Amino acid sequence: MAKLYASIWDEDSPLRKILNQQVAGLSVRLQNAFPAANVQVFPAMTYGSPGLQQRLADLSAAGYEKVLIIPLYPQYSATTTAPVYDQVQAFQRKQRNVMDIRIVKEYHDHPLYISALADGVTSFWQENGRSEKLILSYHGIPQEYADKGDPYAVQCQQTSALLAAKLGLQEGKWQQTFQSRFGPMEWLQPYTDKTLESLGKSGCESVDIMCPAFAADCLETLEEITVENCEVFREAGGKQYQYIPALNASPMMIDLLAALTEAQANDWLQAEKNHAA
């Protein structure tokens, strides 16, 4: 694992760099939208530094009363977004005067999210050409989790269908798959690596692949998808393999983050007006 991180690591992790870029872009957007409110944007990580609970403690100590958390997981899963809720709950239990903390649960079907994904694809095609097939590869979870009610698989399907419709893709020109499985249990299928192997062996010469479950590029996209799965496809007979980057800190990603924040800010403002009345 250390070798994989070293292959994509510069002075800092790509994920942390992108997170800071997103924070900077959103800060400017919100300061322009709410000049009198002095809205501040801070980075935090569920696993890593700066840690979420420490960030919340710092904000509480600084006198902040309202906090909105936007996880960088468009689709909700008990394996990804739920730990954010767990950490917030653990933090709040220790407080005598809790902050008003709200969390954006998911935005897998938000029009701006779908438009941003579609724009990323079309912009990439304009610059690099278009392959025979578009693969939408999502981080996998065990099938058992979905069977027990985790909505992740359904939300992935909804994202894929909306994106395909936005792009005007016909059936057969795109496919949804799942990556990053491990252990002996069955995971969501079809598997990305097995699909790429099958496509290469069946005569498909070129694929474009993107990962709509990640709002920022990370180890899974920059190494597993870009490098490892490229090798799988080429060794199976494929010739052209292109990775379409995540939304990262693109203008349309900042548009989405701003819209999610403004919706909650307006709700807070309306609640304050109703209380004052």
C-alpha positions as CSV (number, residue, x, y, z in Angstrom):
1,M,0.0,0.0,0.0
2,A,2.8,2.4,0.8
3,K,4.2,1.9,-2.7
4,L,0.9,2.8,-4.2
5,Y,0.7,6.0,-2.2
6,A,4.3,6.9,-3.1
7,S,3.4,6.6,-6.8
8,I,0.9,9.5,-6.6
9,W,2.2,11.5,-3.6
10,D,4.0,14.8,-4.1
11,E,4.6,17.2,-1.3
12,D,1.1,16.3,0.1
13,S,-1.6,13.8,-0.7
14,P,-3.7,14.6,-3.9
15,L,-6.9,14.4,-1.9
16,R,-5.7,17.0,0.7
17,K,-4.5,19.3,-2.1
18,I,-7.8,19.1,-3.9
19,L,-9.8,19.5,-0.7
20,N,-7.9,22.7,0.1
21,Q,-8.6,23.9,-3.5
22,Q,-12.3,23.2,-3.1
23,V,-12.3,25.1,0.3
24,A,-10.6,28.1,-1.3
25,G,-13.0,28.2,-4.3
26,L,-16.1,27.8,-2.1
27,S,-14.9,30.4,0.3
28,V,-14.7,33.1,-2.4
29,R,-18.1,32.1,-3.8
30,L,-19.9,32.2,-0.5
31,Q,-18.3,35.5,0.6
32,N,-19.6,37.0,-2.6
33,A,-23.0,35.5,-2.1
34,F,-23.3,36.3,1.6
35,P,-21.1,39.4,2.3
36,A,-22.8,40.3,5.5
37,A,-22.9,36.8,7.0
38,N,-19.1,36.2,7.1
39,V,-19.4,32.6,6.0
40,Q,-16.2,30.6,6.6
41,V,-15.2,27.3,4.9
42,F,-12.9,24.8,6.6
43,P,-11.4,21.5,5.5
44,A,-11.9,18.4,7.7
45,M,-11.4,14.6,7.2
46,T,-13.2,11.7,8.7
47,Y,-9.9,9.8,8.7
48,G,-6.8,11.9,8.6
49,S,-5.8,15.5,9.5
50,P,-7.4,17.9,10.1
51,G,-9.8,15.5,11.8
52,L,-13.5,16.2,11.9
53,Q,-14.0,16.1,15.6
54,Q,-11.0,18.4,16.3
55,R,-12.3,20.8,13.6
56,L,-15.7,20.9,15.4
57,A,-14.0,21.4,18.7
58,D,-12.0,24.4,17.3
59,L,-15.1,25.9,15.8
60,S,-17.0,25.5,19.0
61,A,-14.2,27.2,21.0
62,A,-14.2,30.0,18.5
63,G,-17.9,30.7,19.1
64,Y,-19.4,29.2,15.9
65,E,-23.0,28.1,16.4
66,K,-24.1,26.8,13.0
67,V,-22.0,24.3,11.0
68,L,-22.9,22.6,7.7
69,I,-20.9,19.5,6.7
70,I,-20.7,18.5,3.1
71,P,-19.2,15.0,2.7
72,L,-17.3,14.5,-0.6
73,Y,-19.4,11.3,-1.2
74,P,-22.3,12.1,-3.6
75,Q,-23.9,8.7,-2.9
76,Y,-24.8,7.8,0.7
77,S,-23.5,4.6,2.2
78,A,-23.1,3.3,5.7
79,T,-19.5,2.7,4.8
80,T,-18.6,6.2,3.8
81,T,-21.1,9.0,4.8
82,A,-22.4,7.3,7.9
83,P,-19.1,7.6,9.8
84,V,-19.4,11.4,9.4
85,Y,-22.7,11.2,11.4
86,D,-21.0,8.9,13.9
87,Q,-18.2,11.4,14.6
88,V,-20.6,14.3,14.8
89,Q,-22.8,12.4,17.3
90,A,-19.7,11.5,19.4
91,F,-18.6,15.1,19.4
92,Q,-22.1,16.4,20.4
93,R,-22.4,14.0,23.3
94,K,-19.4,15.7,25.0
95,Q,-20.9,19.2,24.7
96,R,-23.0,21.0,27.3
97,N,-24.2,23.5,24.7
98,V,-24.4,21.8,21.3
99,M,-23.9,23.5,18.0
100,D,-26.5,23.4,15.2
101,I,-24.7,20.9,13.0
102,R,-26.3,19.8,9.8
103,I,-25.0,17.3,7.2
104,V,-25.8,17.0,3.5
105,K,-26.7,13.3,3.4
106,E,-26.3,12.9,-0.4
107,Y,-26.5,14.7,-3.7
108,H,-26.3,11.8,-6.2
109,D,-29.1,13.1,-8.3
110,H,-28.7,16.9,-7.8
111,P,-29.0,18.6,-11.2
112,L,-25.8,20.5,-10.8
113,Y,-23.9,17.3,-9.9
114,I,-25.2,15.5,-13.0
115,S,-24.4,18.6,-15.2
116,A,-20.9,18.8,-13.7
117,L,-20.3,15.2,-14.5
118,A,-21.6,15.5,-18.0
119,D,-19.5,18.7,-18.6
120,G,-16.4,16.8,-17.4
121,V,-17.1,14.0,-19.9
122,T,-17.8,16.2,-22.9
123,S,-14.9,18.5,-22.1
124,F,-12.6,15.5,-21.9
125,W,-13.9,14.1,-25.2
126,Q,-13.3,17.5,-26.9
127,E,-9.7,17.5,-25.9
128,N,-8.8,13.8,-26.1
129,G,-11.3,12.1,-28.4
130,R,-14.0,9.7,-27.5
131,S,-13.6,5.9,-27.0
132,E,-15.9,3.1,-27.9
133,K,-17.4,2.7,-24.5
134,L,-17.8,4.8,-21.3
135,I,-17.3,3.0,-18.0
136,L,-18.8,4.4,-14.9
137,S,-16.9,2.8,-12.1
138,Y,-18.0,3.2,-8.5
139,H,-16.3,2.2,-5.3
140,G,-17.8,-1.1,-4.3
141,I,-19.4,-2.3,-1.1
142,P,-20.3,-5.9,0.0
143,Q,-23.5,-7.1,-1.6
144,E,-24.7,-8.1,1.9
145,Y,-24.8,-4.4,2.9
146,A,-27.0,-3.5,0.0
147,D,-29.3,-6.5,0.7
148,K,-29.7,-5.2,4.3
149,G,-30.9,-1.7,3.1
150,D,-27.8,0.3,2.3
151,P,-29.1,2.7,-0.5
152,Y,-25.7,3.1,-2.1
153,A,-26.2,0.7,-5.1
154,V,-29.6,2.2,-5.9
155,Q,-28.2,5.7,-5.8
156,C,-25.3,4.7,-8.0
157,Q,-27.7,3.4,-10.6
158,Q,-29.7,6.6,-10.4
159,T,-26.6,8.7,-11.0
160,S,-25.5,6.6,-13.9
161,A,-28.9,6.7,-15.6
162,L,-29.2,10.5,-15.2
163,L,-25.7,11.0,-16.5
164,A,-26.2,8.7,-19.5
165,A,-29.4,10.5,-20.3
166,K,-27.7,13.9,-20.0
167,L,-25.0,12.8,-22.4
168,G,-27.5,11.2,-24.8
169,L,-25.7,7.8,-24.6
170,Q,-27.4,4.9,-26.2
171,E,-27.6,1.5,-24.5
172,G,-24.4,-0.4,-25.1
173,K,-22.3,2.8,-25.2
174,W,-21.8,2.9,-21.5
175,Q,-21.7,0.5,-18.5
176,Q,-21.7,0.8,-14.7
177,T,-19.2,-1.2,-12.7
178,F,-17.8,-1.5,-9.2
179,Q,-14.1,-1.4,-8.1
180,S,-12.0,-1.8,-4.9
181,R,-13.3,-5.1,-3.6
182,F,-11.4,-7.2,-1.2
183,G,-11.9,-10.3,1.0
184,P,-13.9,-13.5,0.2
185,M,-17.4,-12.1,0.3
186,E,-19.4,-11.1,-2.8
187,W,-19.4,-7.4,-3.6
188,L,-21.6,-5.3,-5.9
189,Q,-21.2,-6.4,-9.5
190,P,-20.2,-6.2,-12.2
191,Y,-16.6,-5.8,-11.1
192,T,-14.6,-3.1,-12.9
193,D,-11.5,-5.2,-13.5
194,K,-13.4,-8.3,-14.8
195,T,-15.5,-6.1,-17.1
196,L,-12.4,-4.4,-18.6
197,E,-10.8,-7.8,-19.1
198,S,-13.9,-9.1,-20.8
199,L,-14.1,-6.0,-23.0
200,G,-10.5,-6.3,-24.1
201,K,-10.8,-10.0,-24.9
202,S,-14.1,-9.4,-26.9
203,G,-12.5,-6.9,-29.3
204,C,-13.3,-3.6,-27.7
205,E,-10.2,-1.5,-28.4
206,S,-10.9,1.7,-26.5
207,V,-12.6,2.7,-23.2
208,D,-13.0,5.9,-21.2
209,I,-13.5,5.4,-17.5
210,M,-14.7,7.8,-14.7
211,C,-15.5,7.4,-11.0
212,P,-18.7,9.3,-10.1
213,A,-18.6,8.2,-6.5
214,F,-15.5,10.4,-5.8
215,A,-15.8,14.2,-5.8
216,A,-12.0,14.4,-5.6
217,D,-9.3,12.2,-7.1
218,C,-7.5,9.9,-4.6
219,L,-5.6,6.6,-4.4
220,E,-8.5,4.6,-5.8
221,T,-8.8,6.8,-8.9
222,L,-5.2,7.8,-9.5
223,E,-3.6,4.4,-9.0
224,E,-6.2,1.6,-9.0
225,I,-8.2,2.9,-11.9
226,T,-5.7,4.9,-13.9
227,V,-2.8,2.4,-13.6
228,E,-3.9,-1.0,-12.4
229,N,-7.1,-1.3,-14.4
230,C,-5.4,0.2,-17.5
231,E,-2.9,-2.7,-17.3
232,V,-5.8,-5.2,-17.0
233,F,-7.5,-3.8,-20.1
234,R,-4.3,-3.6,-22.2
235,E,-3.2,-7.1,-21.2
236,A,-6.6,-8.4,-22.4
237,G,-6.1,-6.9,-25.8
238,G,-7.4,-3.3,-25.4
239,K,-5.5,-0.5,-26.9
240,Q,-6.7,2.9,-25.7
241,Y,-7.6,3.5,-22.1
242,Q,-8.5,7.0,-20.8
243,Y,-9.3,8.1,-17.3
244,I,-11.7,11.1,-17.0
245,P,-10.7,13.0,-13.8
246,A,-13.1,13.6,-10.9
247,L,-14.8,17.0,-10.5
248,N,-12.1,18.1,-8.1
249,A,-12.1,21.9,-7.8
250,S,-13.6,22.6,-11.2
251,P,-15.9,25.7,-11.5
252,M,-19.0,23.4,-11.8
253,M,-18.0,21.5,-8.7
254,I,-17.7,24.8,-6.8
255,D,-21.2,25.7,-8.2
256,L,-22.6,22.5,-6.8
257,L,-21.0,23.0,-3.4
258,A,-22.2,26.6,-3.3
259,A,-25.7,25.5,-4.2
260,L,-25.8,22.9,-1.4
261,T,-24.5,25.5,1.1
262,E,-26.8,28.3,0.0
263,A,-29.9,26.0,0.3
264,Q,-29.0,25.3,3.9
265,A,-28.1,28.9,4.6
266,N,-31.4,30.1,3.3
267,D,-33.1,27.6,5.4
268,W,-31.3,28.9,8.5
269,L,-32.1,32.5,7.6
270,Q,-35.8,31.6,7.1
271,A,-35.9,29.8,10.5
272,E,-34.4,32.9,12.2
273,K,-37.1,35.1,10.5
274,N,-39.9,32.8,11.6
275,H,-38.5,32.8,15.2
276,A,-38.2,36.6,15.3
277,A,-41.8,36.9,14.0
